[in-house]
Structure formats: C-alpha cells, structure tokens
Amino acid sequence: MTRPLLIVGGAPRVAVDAVRFLSVKASGDTAVALAEGLKRAGLGAELLLGILARPGVAAARRYDGRDDLEAALRTWLGQHPNGVVVLSAAINDYQVAGVERRVGDAVTGFAPGEKVPSGGNEVIIRLRPAGKVIDQLAAWGHRGPLVGFKYEDAATVVASAQALQRRCGASLVVANSLCGTLQALVQANGVEQFADRKSLLAGLLAQVAGLARA
C-alpha cells in the first residue's frame, strides 16, 4: 500500500488589472521530471501545474491564480489527508494591494478587475504580504509527508531550508541556490549536497519514493 502523491509546480499568476499580471519564471521542469521518474518506478503521482508551465504536458491539472491553487490543494487534501505533497511551485508571498496611474500630477486608483488605461506617465503597483501556502497545509488537514523547496542566495539557502524544515515539520526540503552552484536535500537529521541538478533529482526521486512507500 502506497500513499497518494501530489506534485505541484510552476507559479501562480498575480492579477494586476483585468488584462495584466505578475508572475515568476518557473518552468515546472522539476515537477514534471519527478512525476515521470516516479511513474518509471511504478508510483503514480498527480501533477498540478501553473497555467504557464510546460504547456505540452496534457496529463497535468492546471491552476491560474493563487486562489485556484489553494482551492485545488484544499480539495486534494480533503481526499488524501495522509498523502505526500511535493510543493515545488514558486508561490507568491506578496499580493496586489492597489494599482494607480499617474498622468502629470494627477493620480488615479483602480479597483480590482478594472483595466488600467495606457498612456500614463507611471503605473504604481502596491504589494502587501500574503501568507505562505506551505504554512497553511496542516490547517487544511494535511497529515502526511511534506517536501518543500527553498531558492535563494548560496550563502543562506541551506540555513533557510533548515529553518523551513523545522517550522513546517517537513520530511524534506530541497535547497537550490540562485547561482546554481549549490543544491542539497535538507532533513531533520542532516544535509546532503549534490554535484549537479541531475544527481539532485535522482536523490529527490529516491526520497519521495521512500515517503510514498512508508
């Protein structure tokens, strides 16, 4: 008997107005490679991808904004509270608080859903913090293994991954540096570093397969 698996990749789109959005450069490649590797190992996984990530992957369910992502997670956790969640998506921790357009000395604010006209001298987008999705999974009913991801400067990424692992009780946190020179798997009992992304993915695949079979 194995646990259900959900792998989340890509990134939500953050609406600025009726036609514009902010997003993160997140390909979904890690999520897709992990799902394919698990399939070869005889383990099925549901794949949930952002609408812009890997458009050719027909088997994936899609989300657009963060509301879509949260709804999909809540639904899946309601059905599989003890399943394995691999949260590799780059999820925004800021949300749009307001949008203004300046024309000369006049500044006009726009309500959510309105389109900001072109022709302004400046558009001001104000952001405010949004709660981190990974911190809310337990409140949404998740009781199974959790795999998180941390992506930041090489000097701090391992320490940040360790802090995330402790805070969320994650089984595993993948640490990737912005420069691409450091990749590691962080667990409560230690840190394992890898020479390149290929070996990191192999190590991650083995760990996730073990969590599914535990």
C-alpha positions as CSV (number, residue, x, y, z in Angstrom):
1,M,0.0,0.0,0.0
2,T,1.5,3.4,-1.0
3,R,0.5,6.9,-0.2
4,P,-1.1,9.2,-2.8
5,L,1.3,11.7,-4.2
6,L,0.7,15.3,-5.3
7,I,3.4,17.3,-7.1
8,V,2.9,21.0,-7.5
9,G,5.0,23.0,-10.0
10,G,5.1,26.3,-11.9
11,A,3.8,29.5,-10.4
12,P,0.5,31.3,-9.9
13,R,-0.3,34.4,-11.9
14,V,-1.0,37.6,-9.8
15,A,-3.5,39.8,-11.4
16,V,-2.6,43.5,-11.7
17,D,-5.7,44.5,-13.6
18,A,-8.2,43.0,-16.0
19,V,-5.5,42.2,-18.6
20,R,-2.1,42.3,-16.9
21,F,-0.5,40.0,-14.4
22,L,2.8,39.4,-12.5
23,S,4.4,36.0,-12.4
24,V,7.6,34.2,-11.5
25,K,9.9,32.5,-14.0
26,A,9.1,28.9,-13.0
27,S,9.2,26.2,-15.7
28,G,7.7,23.3,-13.8
29,D,10.5,21.1,-15.1
30,T,11.4,19.7,-11.7
31,A,7.8,18.7,-11.0
32,V,7.4,17.0,-14.4
33,A,10.8,15.2,-14.2
34,L,9.9,13.9,-10.7
35,A,6.4,12.7,-11.8
36,E,8.0,10.9,-14.8
37,G,10.6,9.3,-12.6
38,L,8.0,8.1,-10.1
39,K,6.0,6.7,-12.9
40,R,9.0,4.7,-14.1
41,A,9.4,3.4,-10.5
42,G,5.8,2.2,-10.5
43,L,4.4,5.0,-8.5
44,G,1.6,7.2,-9.8
45,A,1.5,10.9,-8.9
46,E,-1.0,13.7,-9.6
47,L,0.6,16.7,-11.2
48,L,-0.7,20.2,-10.6
49,L,1.0,22.9,-12.7
50,G,0.6,26.6,-13.2
51,I,-1.1,27.6,-16.4
52,L,2.2,28.9,-18.0
53,A,4.3,25.9,-17.0
54,R,5.1,23.1,-19.5
55,P,2.1,23.6,-21.8
56,G,2.7,20.3,-23.6
57,V,2.1,18.2,-20.5
58,A,-1.5,17.1,-21.1
59,A,-1.8,14.9,-18.1
60,A,-1.4,17.8,-15.6
61,R,-4.2,19.6,-13.9
62,R,-3.8,23.4,-14.1
63,Y,-4.2,26.4,-11.8
64,D,-4.1,30.1,-12.7
65,G,-4.0,32.4,-9.7
66,R,-3.2,31.6,-6.1
67,D,-6.9,31.2,-5.3
68,D,-7.1,28.4,-7.9
69,L,-4.0,26.8,-6.4
70,E,-5.3,27.0,-2.8
71,A,-8.7,25.5,-3.9
72,A,-7.0,22.6,-5.7
73,L,-4.8,21.9,-2.6
74,R,-7.7,22.0,-0.2
75,T,-9.7,19.6,-2.4
76,W,-6.8,17.2,-2.7
77,L,-6.0,17.3,1.0
78,G,-9.7,16.7,1.8
79,Q,-9.5,13.4,-0.2
80,H,-5.9,12.4,0.8
81,P,-5.0,13.9,4.2
82,N,-2.2,11.4,4.6
83,G,-0.8,11.8,1.1
84,V,2.7,13.1,0.1
85,V,2.7,16.7,-1.0
86,V,5.7,17.9,-3.0
87,L,5.4,21.7,-3.2
88,S,8.0,22.7,-5.8
89,A,5.9,25.7,-7.1
90,A,7.2,29.2,-6.8
91,I,4.2,30.6,-4.9
92,N,4.0,34.4,-4.5
93,D,4.2,35.6,-0.9
94,Y,3.0,39.1,-2.0
95,Q,-0.4,40.1,-3.3
96,V,-1.5,43.3,-5.1
97,A,-2.9,45.8,-2.6
98,G,-3.6,48.6,-5.2
99,V,-2.8,50.0,-8.6
100,E,-2.5,53.6,-9.5
101,R,-1.8,55.5,-12.7
102,R,-0.1,58.9,-12.8
103,V,-0.8,61.4,-15.7
104,G,1.1,64.6,-15.0
105,D,0.3,65.5,-11.4
106,A,-3.0,63.5,-11.3
107,V,-3.0,60.1,-9.8
108,T,-6.0,57.7,-10.2
109,G,-6.6,54.4,-8.4
110,F,-8.2,51.4,-9.9
111,A,-10.4,48.7,-8.3
112,P,-9.6,45.0,-8.7
113,G,-10.8,43.8,-12.1
114,E,-10.6,47.2,-13.8
115,K,-8.3,47.8,-16.7
116,V,-5.6,50.4,-16.2
117,P,-5.6,52.6,-19.4
118,S,-2.4,53.1,-21.3
119,G,-0.9,56.5,-21.8
120,G,0.1,57.2,-18.3
121,N,3.4,58.6,-17.1
122,E,3.7,56.0,-14.5
123,V,1.8,53.0,-13.1
124,I,2.3,52.2,-9.4
125,I,1.6,48.7,-8.2
126,R,1.5,48.3,-4.4
127,L,2.1,44.9,-2.9
128,R,1.4,43.6,0.6
129,P,2.5,40.3,2.2
130,A,0.4,37.2,1.6
131,G,0.6,34.2,3.9
132,K,2.8,31.3,2.8
133,V,0.9,28.3,1.5
134,I,3.3,25.8,2.9
135,D,2.5,27.1,6.4
136,Q,-1.3,26.5,5.9
137,L,-1.3,22.9,4.8
138,A,-1.6,21.5,8.3
139,A,-4.6,23.7,9.0
140,W,-6.2,22.5,5.7
141,G,-5.9,18.9,7.0
142,H,-2.6,17.6,5.8
143,R,-1.1,14.9,8.0
144,G,1.2,13.2,5.5
145,P,4.8,13.8,4.4
146,L,5.7,17.2,3.0
147,V,8.5,18.2,0.7
148,G,9.3,21.9,0.4
149,F,11.7,23.9,-1.7
150,K,13.9,26.9,-0.9
151,Y,15.6,29.0,-3.6
152,E,17.9,31.9,-2.6
153,D,21.5,33.0,-2.3
154,A,24.1,30.2,-1.9
155,A,25.3,31.8,1.4
156,T,21.9,31.5,3.1
157,V,19.9,28.8,1.3
158,V,20.8,25.8,3.4
159,A,20.2,27.7,6.7
160,S,16.8,28.9,5.3
161,A,15.9,25.4,4.2
162,Q,16.7,24.1,7.7
163,A,14.5,26.8,9.2
164,L,11.7,25.9,6.8
165,Q,12.0,22.2,7.6
166,R,11.7,22.9,11.4
167,R,8.9,25.4,11.1
168,C,6.7,23.2,8.9
169,G,7.8,19.8,10.1
170,A,8.7,18.9,6.5
171,S,10.1,15.5,5.8
172,L,12.5,17.1,3.3
173,V,13.4,20.5,1.9
174,V,15.2,20.9,-1.4
175,A,17.7,23.8,-1.3
176,N,18.7,25.4,-4.6
177,S,21.0,28.5,-4.9
178,L,20.2,31.3,-7.3
179,C,23.6,30.9,-8.9
180,G,23.1,27.2,-9.4
181,T,26.3,26.1,-7.6
182,L,24.6,24.6,-4.6
183,Q,21.9,22.0,-4.4
184,A,21.1,19.9,-1.4
185,L,18.4,17.9,0.4
186,V,17.8,19.0,3.9
187,Q,16.3,16.8,6.5
188,A,16.0,16.9,10.3
189,N,19.0,14.5,10.6
190,G,21.3,16.3,8.2
191,V,22.1,17.9,4.8
192,E,23.1,16.0,1.7
193,Q,24.7,18.1,-1.1
194,F,24.9,17.1,-4.7
195,A,27.3,18.0,-7.5
196,D,24.7,18.9,-10.1
197,R,20.9,19.1,-10.8
198,K,20.8,15.6,-12.3
199,S,22.2,13.9,-9.2
200,L,19.9,16.1,-7.0
201,L,16.8,14.9,-9.0
202,A,17.9,11.3,-8.6
203,G,18.3,11.8,-4.8
204,L,15.0,13.6,-4.6
205,L,13.2,10.8,-6.6
206,A,14.6,8.2,-4.2
207,Q,13.5,10.1,-1.1
208,V,10.0,10.9,-2.4
209,A,9.5,7.2,-3.5
210,G,10.5,6.2,0.0
211,L,8.0,8.6,1.6
212,A,5.2,7.2,-0.7
213,R,6.0,3.6,0.3
214,A,6.5,4.3,4.1
